[in-house]
Amino acid sequence: MSDDVVSTLSPEHIRQFVVLLFWRTPDDSGEGDENEVVEGHMAYLNRKATCGLCPVLGPFGDEQPLRGLSIFNSTSIYEVRALVATDPAVMARWLTAEVRPW
């Protein structure tokens, strides 16, 4: 980053977001029918994207334990934790969620 760009950064130019990391459970021991859970998870993500709450989201392109990332237009980790608790894949324990301020 050039010195010109760094010198123009100030608190009013920096936005805070909340990042959500989806992790696969260690033994893939989720509950329920996997296809139904995936369908519910995708519907959950589409609702968050459509309303503008989560404009950046998606899976990683490999088979590592870290499965996906979502960036929420929120400054509250508590709000995002409450929202992700309703995700069917988290509720069925196919994925765990890590919520971080960013």
Stockholm file with secondary structure:
# STOCKHOLM 1.0

chainA/1-102         MSDDVVSTLSPEHIRQFVVLLFWRTPDDSGEGDENEVVEGHMAYLNRKATCGLCPVLGPFGDEQPLRGLSIFNSTSIYEVRALVATDPAVMARWLTAEVRPW
#=GR chainA/1-102 SS CCHHHHHHCCGGGCCCCEEEEEEECTTCCCCSCHHHHHHHHHHHHHHHHHTTSCCEEEECSSCSSEEEEEEESCSCHHHHHHHHTTCHHHHTTSEEEEEEEC
#=GC SS_cons         CCHHHHHHCCGGGCCCCEEEEEEECTTCCCCSCHHHHHHHHHHHHHHHHHTTSCCEEEECSSCSSEEEEEEESCSCHHHHHHHHTTCHHHHTTSEEEEEEEC
//
